[in-house]
């Protein structure tokens, strides 16, 4: 009898933990505003989906498809300051392999996001844009336009 009680307590505890995790994660996504963007440059297409939280942080997914042959896909997260979005892109090149980190900077102009370029420095294994050097948005590789949610 005690064995049955112990097993049922363990099962009930597992169910409660599972419910807390599932419903807790669902509520976290409702706190922020979702954005969905797409950019096309020749044969390359980039998708950017992120959630802006109340404290001006963001997190989401970023994917670059290179001519339908290969892709870099992963997570982005960072800070939104005024019309500038800065953060890091954590991805697996070509859809697999070793996880890499790359700095990302976007500038909001009208209803578009311009992908910026800048000098990247690496300090203690963490790449970031060089402090004091400007990020160039004049000739962006991708110009993102807001779209309806994909998939």
Legacy VTK file of the C-alpha trace (Angstrom):
# vtk DataFile Version 3.0
C-alpha trace
ASCII
DATASET POLYDATA
POINTS 151 float
0.000 0.000 0.000
2.813 2.411 0.890
4.501 1.652 -2.418
1.342 2.632 -4.324
1.042 5.888 -2.333
4.682 6.771 -3.013
4.303 6.135 -6.753
1.098 8.169 -6.951
2.739 11.059 -5.040
5.597 11.013 -7.527
3.181 10.983 -10.457
1.132 13.851 -8.992
4.313 15.853 -8.351
5.460 15.292 -11.923
2.058 16.393 -13.299
2.120 19.579 -11.205
5.676 20.397 -12.334
4.746 19.752 -15.969
1.669 22.010 -15.721
3.689 24.831 -14.131
6.315 24.673 -16.879
3.808 24.515 -19.749
1.497 27.255 -18.496
4.372 29.408 -17.220
6.070 29.420 -20.627
2.784 30.161 -22.398
2.233 33.223 -20.178
5.785 34.492 -20.797
5.075 34.801 -24.526
1.896 36.798 -23.876
3.780 39.493 -21.939
5.483 40.982 -24.993
4.526 42.142 -28.452
5.390 39.869 -31.374
6.985 41.092 -34.603
7.528 39.197 -37.870
9.826 40.442 -40.654
11.171 39.180 -43.979
13.975 40.498 -46.191
14.994 39.440 -49.692
18.381 40.176 -51.264
18.848 38.547 -54.694
18.490 34.795 -54.033
18.902 35.104 -50.260
15.941 35.436 -47.894
16.015 36.270 -44.186
13.236 35.810 -41.627
13.195 37.620 -38.299
10.603 36.877 -35.615
10.932 38.330 -32.145
9.038 39.288 -29.023
9.611 42.696 -27.440
9.316 42.543 -23.669
8.187 45.404 -21.429
11.732 46.256 -20.317
12.891 46.809 -23.952
14.597 43.447 -24.205
13.795 41.099 -27.075
14.236 37.474 -28.018
13.265 35.420 -31.028
14.320 33.502 -34.122
16.440 34.588 -37.091
17.007 32.550 -40.233
18.974 33.310 -43.398
18.343 31.074 -46.417
21.109 31.255 -49.007
19.536 30.653 -52.415
17.559 27.688 -51.137
20.770 25.660 -50.814
21.818 26.258 -47.206
20.784 28.281 -44.192
21.951 29.813 -40.937
19.244 29.642 -38.293
19.112 30.266 -34.594
18.087 32.543 -31.756
18.476 36.274 -31.311
18.252 38.324 -28.135
19.267 41.745 -27.014
18.077 45.268 -26.206
15.888 47.792 -28.021
16.974 51.400 -27.510
14.852 53.965 -29.339
14.960 53.066 -33.041
17.993 50.748 -32.661
17.884 47.009 -32.021
21.172 45.461 -30.868
21.843 41.937 -29.795
23.442 38.609 -30.572
22.585 35.947 -33.115
23.269 32.416 -31.840
23.205 30.052 -34.806
24.418 26.844 -36.375
25.975 27.557 -39.773
24.381 25.734 -42.701
21.740 24.225 -40.407
24.189 22.181 -38.311
27.623 22.111 -36.754
29.093 24.132 -33.918
26.982 26.885 -32.339
28.312 30.357 -33.201
27.571 33.858 -31.927
27.442 36.988 -34.072
26.494 40.575 -33.160
23.454 42.029 -34.888
22.287 45.645 -35.204
19.085 46.842 -36.836
17.828 50.387 -37.375
14.113 51.085 -37.684
13.291 53.467 -40.548
9.599 53.987 -41.298
8.182 50.441 -41.146
11.421 48.720 -42.143
14.475 47.386 -40.323
17.914 47.962 -41.850
20.651 45.440 -41.033
23.776 47.331 -40.005
27.451 46.579 -40.598
30.333 47.460 -38.328
33.771 46.513 -37.082
33.541 43.408 -34.912
35.900 42.827 -32.017
36.191 39.658 -29.957
36.833 39.943 -26.231
37.077 36.786 -24.126
35.475 34.812 -26.948
32.431 37.100 -27.260
32.076 39.003 -30.552
30.552 42.493 -30.447
30.611 45.694 -32.438
33.672 47.806 -31.626
32.845 50.483 -29.059
33.227 54.014 -30.365
33.019 52.901 -33.994
29.802 53.689 -35.847
27.530 51.054 -37.315
26.802 51.671 -40.996
23.186 51.341 -42.129
23.618 53.118 -45.501
24.051 49.964 -47.622
22.331 47.158 -45.687
22.633 43.530 -46.721
18.979 43.038 -45.757
16.041 45.456 -45.505
13.336 43.786 -43.427
9.660 44.478 -44.023
6.974 43.559 -41.515
4.817 40.597 -42.553
1.991 38.560 -41.084
3.010 35.621 -38.926
4.518 32.796 -40.971
3.792 29.124 -40.271
LINES 1 152
151 0 1 2 3 4 5 6 7 8 9 10 11 12 13 14 15 16 17 18 19 20 21 22 23 24 25 26 27 28 29 30 31 32 33 34 35 36 37 38 39 40 41 42 43 44 45 46 47 48 49 50 51 52 53 54 55 56 57 58 59 60 61 62 63 64 65 66 67 68 69 70 71 72 73 74 75 76 77 78 79 80 81 82 83 84 85 86 87 88 89 90 91 92 93 94 95 96 97 98 99 100 101 102 103 104 105 106 107 108 109 110 111 112 113 114 115 116 117 118 119 120 121 122 123 124 125 126 127 128 129 130 131 132 133 134 135 136 137 138 139 140 141 142 143 144 145 146 147 148 149 150
